[in-house]
Amino acid sequence: MIESPLAHAPKRNTLPTSPTADTVDFDRDLAAAGKAAAARPDDGDALLRLAECQLYCGQVAEALQTAEAAELRAGDDIDLLRRVAEFHVHCGRHEAADRCHQRLRALRPDDPAIDYAAAATAVALGRMEDAERLYERVIQRDPGDYDALQNRSTLRRQTADRNHVSELTAVLETLPTGAAGRAPVHYALGKELEDLGEYDRAFGHYREGAEARRARLAYDVATDEQVMARIEAAFDPDWLRRTAPGDDAPGPIFILGLPRTGTTLLERMLTAHPQVASLGETNTLLFALMQGVGAHRGRDELLARAAEVDVHRLGATYQRASRGYGLDGDFLVDKTPLNFLYMGLIHRALPGARVIHLRRHPVDACFAMYKTLFRMGYPFSYRFQDIGRYYLAYHRLLGHWREVLPEGFIDVDYEALVTDTEPQLRRILDWVGLAWDDNCLQFHRQSAPVATASAAQVRQPVYTDSVNRWRRYERYLAPLAERLRQHGVPLG
C-alpha cells in the first residue's frame, strides 16, 4: 500500500523498512523506534528507522533531520548509505540523494546498482546526459539489468541515426519465454519504435511487454472497483452534512486524476510561479489518514473507518507534514494522481485547498498508461480489460464527486492546456487565488527536480504531439474505445 510513484527509482521501491506487521499502528512504531534510537544514539540503522516512523506520523521536519544524522553516521557503511539515499528519494530530496550516491560511487566505483540509483537521481535533477552515461555504464557492467535498458530509452526521443533498436532486438532474442527481463526490453523497443514512427511494430512490443508484466502480478481489478464503490457510498451528502470542516487556511493545491494525463506538466507550470512550490508525488495524505484512523488491519479496515476519521486532526497532520519539507512557497502543490480517491476527505479536512482534476481524452489516457512500465503501483494498466474497468470505476467516482462537491474542484482538459495554454493557466491561477505571472509559460526552464514518468518531457516547451496520439493505434484500441462509449464515456 505504501509505494513509490517514481518512474526512475531505486531498485527497491518501498521505504527501506515499511510497516510489515499485520496491524498497522504508526504511533506504536514511532514509540518503539524512538526508544531504540535513544538507547543507541550512534546507531545509524536505528536513526533511519526512527526517521521512517517520524515520516509516517507526519513529523516530516524531524524525519529529515534524523535522516541527515543517519547519513552522517553512515561512514563507509555501503548498505546504510544506500538506504539513506532511498529515504531521501522518497522524500523528494534528490540533491541529498545525489550527495549520497556520489559518496557511494567513490566507495564502490564499479557497482552497477549504485550507478543505476545515481542515474535515477540524475534524471530527477534534469541531468539527462549524465543519466544516459550512467545507464550505459550499468549495461556494460551488468548486461542483465534490463530495467537500465528500458530507462535509457525514455531519456530522449530516438532518431533514425541514434537509437538502440538493433541492440534491444538482439537482447530480446536471448531471453527465454517467461523471463522477467522481457517486459522492460519490450517496453524499450515499443518506445523507440514509436519515436521512429513504426507504430504497428511499436504496438506489438507494448502488448508483449504489458502481457509479460501482467503475468507476474497477482491483481484483480474487481478489488479497485469495490474500493471506489465503497468510497462513493461512504462519502455521500449525508456524510458532508454531519462532518464539520477543518481549518480553512489557504492551500495546498492538489493536482489529481489518472497518471499520464498531464498532471506533471501542470505542476511544472504552477511551480514556475514565485509563490508556488511542489511536494511532488507523495504519500503525505495517505500517511495522515492511516495515522488518523489508528491501529488497523489492512485496506478493508482502513476504508471502513475512513469516514469516521477526525478531519480536523487529519487536516492539521497533513499541513504540518507538508510544511515540514521546508519548501519556500505560499502554496504547495501535491501532485499525487490517486488522491482523487480522497476528494471528500480533502474537502472537509482541508477546506482551504484548491483541487484541480486533470483529464485527458479517455482512450489517450488509457493508452498512455498501457504503454508505461510503472515500477510500482497502477497494476490495472497492463491489460485493456482491466484498464477499461478501472477507467469506468474512476469515471463513476468523479461523477459522484461532481454531484456532491459541485464547487469543490475544477476540471482541466489536457488538450486545452497544451493548445490554449495561457487562457487555461489564467483560469487555473484565478481558481487558486494567484495573480498572473509570465514565468508560468516558461516552466521548462526550471531546474527543480521531477521524478515521474514525464521527467524528460516536462523539460521541453509545450508540445501537442500527444493529443489524439491514440489515433495512430486506432485499429488496436477500437474495442476499448467502443466499450467506454457503450458505458457512457464521451469520446468526442
C-alpha positions in Angstrom: 0.0 0.0 0.0 2.9 2.4 0.6 4.6 2.7 -2.7 6.9 4.9 -4.7 5.3 6.7 -7.6 8.7 7.3 -9.2 9.3 6.1 -12.7 13.1 6.2 -12.5 13.6 4.9 -8.9 16.0 2.7 -6.9 15.6 -1.0 -7.4 13.7 -1.2 -4.1 10.6 0.8 -4.4 9.2 0.8 -0.8 10.7 2.7 2.1 13.6 0.6 3.4 11.6 -0.7 6.4 7.9 0.0 5.5 5.3 -1.3 8.0 5.0 -5.1 7.6 3.1 -6.1 10.7 -0.5 -7.4 10.3 -1.7 -4.4 12.3 -0.6 -1.0 11.1 0.0 1.3 14.0 2.2 4.3 13.3 2.1 5.7 16.8 3.2 2.4 18.3 6.0 2.0 15.8 7.2 5.6 16.4 7.3 5.0 20.1 9.4 1.8 19.7 11.7 3.4 17.2 12.2 6.4 19.5 13.2 4.2 22.4 15.7 2.2 20.2 17.3 5.4 18.8 17.6 6.9 22.4 19.3 3.7 23.6 21.7 3.6 20.6 22.2 7.3 19.6 25.2 6.4 17.4 23.5 3.6 15.5 22.7 4.8 12.0 20.2 2.0 11.4 18.2 2.9 14.5 18.2 6.5 13.4 17.0 5.7 9.9 14.2 3.6 11.3 13.2 6.5 13.6 13.2 8.8 10.5 10.9 6.4 8.7 8.5 6.3 11.6 8.5 10.0 12.0 7.7 10.4 8.3 4.7 8.0 8.7 3.4 10.1 11.6 3.7 13.4 9.8 6.8 14.6 11.7 8.5 15.4 8.4 10.9 18.1 9.6 12.1 15.8 12.4 12.3 12.9 9.9 14.6 14.9 7.6 16.9 15.9 10.4 17.0 12.3 11.7 17.8 11.0 8.2 20.7 13.5 7.9 22.0 12.3 11.3 21.9 8.8 10.0 23.8 9.9 6.9 26.5 11.5 9.0 26.9 8.2 10.9 26.9 6.0 7.8 30.7 6.5 7.2 31.7 3.7 4.9 28.7 1.6 5.5 27.5 0.9 2.0 24.2 -0.6 2.9 23.2 2.1 5.3 24.2 4.9 2.9 22.2 3.2 0.1 19.1 3.1 2.4 19.5 6.7 3.4 19.7 7.7 -0.2 16.5 5.8 -0.9 14.9 7.7 2.0 15.9 11.0 0.5 14.5 9.9 -2.9 11.1 9.0 -1.3 11.1 12.4 0.4 11.8 14.2 -2.9 15.2 15.3 -1.7 17.1 14.4 -4.8 20.0 16.7 -4.2 20.6 14.9 -0.9 20.2 11.6 -2.6 22.7 12.7 -5.2 25.2 13.6 -2.4 24.8 10.0 -1.0 25.2 8.5 -4.5 28.5 10.4 -5.1 29.8 9.1 -1.8 28.7 5.6 -2.7 30.3 5.8 -6.2 33.6 6.9 -4.6 33.4 4.0 -2.1 32.5 1.4 -4.8 33.1 2.8 -8.3 32.3 -0.3 -10.2 29.0 -1.2 -8.6 26.3 -1.2 -11.3 23.5 -1.0 -8.7 25.0 2.3 -7.4 25.3 3.7 -10.9 21.7 2.7 -11.5 20.5 4.6 -8.5 22.7 7.6 -9.3 21.2 7.6 -12.9 17.7 7.8 -11.5 18.7 10.8 -9.4 20.3 12.4 -12.3 17.0 12.1 -14.3 15.1 13.8 -11.4 17.6 16.6 -11.4 17.4 17.1 -15.2 20.9 15.9 -16.0 19.8 13.6 -18.8 23.2 13.2 -20.5 24.7 12.2 -17.2 21.9 9.8 -16.7 22.4 8.2 -20.1 26.1 7.8 -19.4 25.4 6.1 -16.1 22.8 3.8 -17.6 25.4 2.9 -20.3 27.9 2.0 -17.5 25.3 -0.2 -15.8 24.5 -2.0 -19.1 28.2 -2.5 -19.8 28.9 -3.9 -16.3 25.6 -5.8 -15.9 24.1 -6.8 -19.3 21.3 -8.4 -17.4 20.0 -5.2 -16.0 17.0 -4.9 -18.3 15.5 -2.0 -16.3 18.5 0.1 -17.2 17.9 -0.7 -20.9 14.3 0.4 -20.6 15.1 3.6 -18.6 17.8 4.6 -21.1 15.2 4.6 -23.9 13.0 7.0 -22.1 15.5 9.8 -21.7 15.2 11.3 -25.2 13.4 11.0 -28.5 15.2 8.3 -30.6 16.1 9.1 -34.2 16.9 7.1 -37.2 20.6 7.9 -36.7 20.7 7.4 -33.0 18.7 4.6 -31.4 19.1 1.2 -29.8 16.6 -0.9 -31.8 19.1 -3.4 -33.1 20.7 -3.8 -29.7 17.4 -4.3 -27.9 16.2 -6.7 -30.6 19.3 -8.8 -30.1 18.9 -8.8 -26.3 15.3 -9.9 -26.6 16.3 -12.9 -28.8 18.5 -14.1 -25.9 15.7 -14.1 -23.3 13.6 -17.2 -22.9 9.8 -17.1 -22.7 8.7 -16.0 -19.3 11.9 -14.3 -18.3 11.3 -11.2 -16.1 13.6 -9.2 -18.4 11.3 -9.5 -21.4 8.9 -6.8 -20.1 11.3 -3.9 -19.9 13.0 -4.8 -23.1 9.7 -4.9 -25.0 8.7 -1.5 -23.5 12.0 -0.1 -24.6 11.5 -1.3 -28.1 7.9 -0.1 -28.1 9.0 3.4 -27.1 11.9 3.6 -29.6 9.9 2.3 -32.5 7.1 4.8 -31.7 9.7 7.5 -31.8 10.7 6.3 -35.2 7.1 6.2 -36.5 6.9 2.4 -36.7 3.6 2.2 -34.9 2.5 -1.3 -35.7 5.8 -2.8 -34.6 5.7 -0.5 -31.5 2.3 -1.7 -30.5 3.3 -5.3 -30.8 6.1 -4.7 -28.3 3.9 -2.7 -26.0 1.4 -5.6 -26.0 4.1 -8.2 -25.4 5.7 -6.1 -22.6 2.3 -5.5 -20.9 1.4 -9.2 -21.0 4.8 -10.1 -19.6 4.4 -7.7 -16.8 0.8 -8.6 -16.0 1.6 -12.3 -15.9 3.8 -11.6 -12.9 1.2 -9.7 -10.9 -1.4 -11.0 -8.5 -4.1 -8.5 -9.2 -7.9 -8.4 -9.6 -9.4 -5.2 -10.9 -12.6 -6.0 -9.0 -10.8 -5.0 -5.8 -10.3 -1.5 -7.1 -13.8 -1.3 -8.4 -15.1 -2.3 -5.0 -12.9 0.3 -3.3 -14.2 3.1 -5.4 -17.8 1.9 -4.9 -17.3 1.9 -1.2 -15.8 5.4 -1.2 -18.8 6.7 -3.2 -21.2 5.1 -0.7 -19.4 6.3 2.4 -18.7 9.9 1.4 -22.2 10.9 0.4 -24.2 14.1 1.0 -25.2 12.9 4.5 -21.5 12.5 5.4 -20.9 16.0 4.2 -23.8 17.4 6.2 -22.7 15.8 9.5 -19.0 16.4 9.1 -17.8 19.9 10.2 -15.0 21.3 8.1 -11.5 21.7 9.5 -9.2 24.7 9.4 -9.7 26.7 6.2 -6.1 28.0 5.9 -5.3 28.6 2.2 -3.6 25.9 0.3 -2.4 23.3 -0.6 -3.0 22.8 -4.3 -4.0 19.3 -5.2 -3.4 18.2 -8.8 -5.0 14.8 -9.3 -6.5 12.4 -11.8 -5.2 9.3 -13.6 -1.5 9.0 -14.2 -0.2 10.2 -17.6 -2.9 12.8 -18.1 -0.7 16.0 -17.8 -0.5 16.3 -14.0 3.3 16.8 -14.1 3.0 19.3 -16.9 0.5 21.4 -14.9 2.6 21.0 -11.7 5.6 22.5 -13.6 3.6 25.3 -14.9 2.3 26.3 -11.5 5.6 25.9 -9.7 7.2 28.4 -12.1 5.1 30.9 -10.2 7.2 32.6 -7.5 4.5 31.8 -4.8 4.3 28.1 -5.5 6.5 25.1 -4.7 5.8 21.4 -5.1 5.8 18.4 -2.8 5.8 16.2 -6.0 4.0 12.8 -5.7 3.8 12.0 -2.1 2.1 9.7 0.4 1.6 12.5 2.8 -2.2 12.4 2.7 -2.4 8.6 2.9 0.0 8.6 5.8 -2.1 11.2 7.6 -5.2 9.1 7.0 -3.5 5.9 8.2 -2.4 7.6 11.4 -5.7 9.3 11.9 -7.6 6.0 11.6 -5.3 4.5 14.3 -4.3 0.8 14.5 -5.9 -1.1 11.7 -5.5 -4.3 9.7 -5.1 -3.7 6.0 -7.0 -1.7 3.4 -10.5 -3.0 4.2 -10.4 -1.8 7.8 -8.8 1.5 6.7 -11.7 2.1 4.3 -14.3 1.0 6.7 -13.1 3.6 9.3 -12.0 6.4 6.9 -15.4 8.2 7.0 -15.2 8.4 10.8 -11.7 9.9 10.9 -11.3 13.2 12.8 -11.0 15.6 9.8 -9.6 18.4 12.0 -6.7 16.2 13.1 -6.3 14.9 9.6 -6.0 18.3 8.1 -3.6 19.5 10.8 -1.4 16.5 10.4 -1.3 17.0 6.6 -0.5 20.7 6.9 2.3 20.1 9.5 3.8 17.3 7.4 3.7 19.2 4.1 5.2 22.3 5.7 7.9 20.1 7.3 9.6 19.7 3.9 10.8 23.3 4.3 9.7 24.4 0.8 9.7 28.1 0.1 6.2 28.8 -1.3 2.9 30.3 -0.1 1.2 27.5 -1.9 2.4 23.9 -2.0 1.4 21.5 -4.8 0.6 17.9 -4.0 0.7 16.1 -7.4 -0.4 12.6 -6.4 -2.8 11.3 -9.1 -4.7 8.8 -7.0 -5.7 11.5 -4.4 -8.9 11.5 -6.5 -10.0 8.7 -4.2 -9.8 11.1 -1.2 -11.6 14.2 -2.5 -14.3 14.0 0.1 -11.8 14.0 2.9 -9.7 16.7 1.2 -12.9 18.9 1.0 -13.6 18.5 4.7 -10.1 18.2 6.2 -8.6 21.0 4.1 -11.4 23.3 3.1 -8.9 25.9 2.0 -7.3 23.6 -0.5 -7.6 24.1 -4.2 -8.3 20.9 -6.1 -7.6 20.6 -9.9 -8.6 17.5 -11.7 -6.6 16.8 -14.9 -8.4 14.8 -17.5 -7.4 13.7 -21.0 -9.3 12.0 -23.9 -10.3 8.7 -22.4 -8.6 6.5 -25.0 -5.4 8.6 -25.0 -5.3 8.4 -21.2 -5.8 4.6 -21.2 -3.2 4.0 -23.9 -0.7 6.3 -22.2 -0.9 4.2 -19.1 -0.8 1.0 -21.1 2.5 1.9 -22.7 4.2 2.9 -19.5 6.1 0.4 -17.4 5.4 1.5 -13.9 7.9 0.2 -11.3 5.2 0.0 -8.6 1.5 0.9 -8.5 -1.1 1.0 -11.2 -1.4 -2.8 -11.7 -4.6 -2.3 -13.7 -2.6 -0.7 -16.6 -1.3 -3.9 -18.3 -4.5 -5.3 -19.9 -7.1 -3.4 -21.8 -9.9 -5.3 -20.0 -8.5 -4.1 -16.6 -7.9 -0.6 -17.9 -11.4 -0.3 -19.2 -13.0 -1.5 -16.0 -10.7 0.7 -13.9 -11.5 3.8 -16.1 -15.2 3.2 -15.8 -15.0 3.0 -12.0 -12.9 6.2 -11.9 -15.3 7.9 -14.2 -18.3 7.0 -12.0 -16.4 8.2 -8.9 -15.6 11.5 -10.5 -19.2 11.9 -11.4 -20.1 11.3 -7.8 -17.6 14.0 -6.6 -19.0 16.5 -9.2 -22.5 15.8 -7.7 -21.7 16.1 -4.0 -18.8 18.7 -4.4 -20.1 20.9 -7.2 -17.8 23.8 -6.3 -15.0 21.6 -4.7 -12.7 21.3 -7.7 -12.2 22.3 -11.3 -11.7 20.1 -14.3 -8.8 20.9 -16.7 -8.5 19.2 -20.0 -5.0 18.2 -21.1 -5.8 19.0 -24.7 -6.9 22.6 -23.8 -3.8 23.0 -21.6 -1.4 22.4 -24.4 -3.4 24.1 -27.3 -4.8 27.1 -25.4 -2.2 27.4 -22.7 -2.3 31.0 -21.5 -6.1 31.2 -21.1 -6.2 27.9 -19.3 -3.3 28.9 -17.0 -5.1 32.2 -16.2 -8.2 30.3 -15.3 -6.3 27.9 -13.1 -4.4 30.7 -11.3 -7.6 32.6 -10.7 -9.1 29.5 -9.2 -6.1 29.1 -6.9 -6.2 32.8 -6.0 -2.9 33.8 -7.6 -2.0 36.7 -9.9 -0.8 36.0 -13.4 3.0 35.5 -13.8 4.7 35.2 -17.2 7.1 32.6 -15.7 4.3 30.0 -15.8 4.7 29.9 -19.6 8.5 29.3 -19.3 8.0 26.3 -17.0 10.5 24.2 -18.9 13.4 26.4 -17.8 13.0 25.4 -14.2 15.8 23.4 -12.5 13.6 22.0 -9.8 13.6 18.2 -9.6 11.0 16.0 -11.2 10.9 12.2 -10.9 7.8 11.0 -12.6 7.5 9.2 -15.9 7.3 12.6 -17.6 10.7 13.8 -16.3 12.2 14.2 -19.8 9.1 15.7 -21.5 8.4 18.5 -19.0 11.8 20.0 -19.5 10.6 20.9 -23.0 8.3 23.7 -24.1 4.6 22.9 -24.6 4.1 20.5 -27.5 0.9 18.9 -28.9 2.3 15.6 -30.2 0.4 13.7 -27.5 -3.0 15.0 -28.5 -5.1 12.2 -30.2 -2.0 10.0 -30.2 -4.3 7.0 -29.8 -5.5 7.5 -33.4 -2.1 6.1 -34.6 -3.1 2.9 -33.0 -6.9 3.1 -33.6 -7.4 -0.4 -35.0 -5.8 -1.9 -31.9 -7.7 0.4 -29.5 -11.1 0.3 -31.1 -12.5 -2.4 -28.8 -11.5 -0.4 -25.7 -13.0 2.8 -27.2 -16.3 1.0 -28.0 -16.5 -0.4 -24.5 -16.0 3.0 -23.0 -18.6 4.6 -25.4 -21.2 1.9 -24.6 -20.8 2.7 -20.9 -21.5 6.4 -21.3 -18.0 7.8 -21.6 -17.9 10.6 -24.1 -15.2 10.2 -26.7 -15.8 13.4 -28.7 
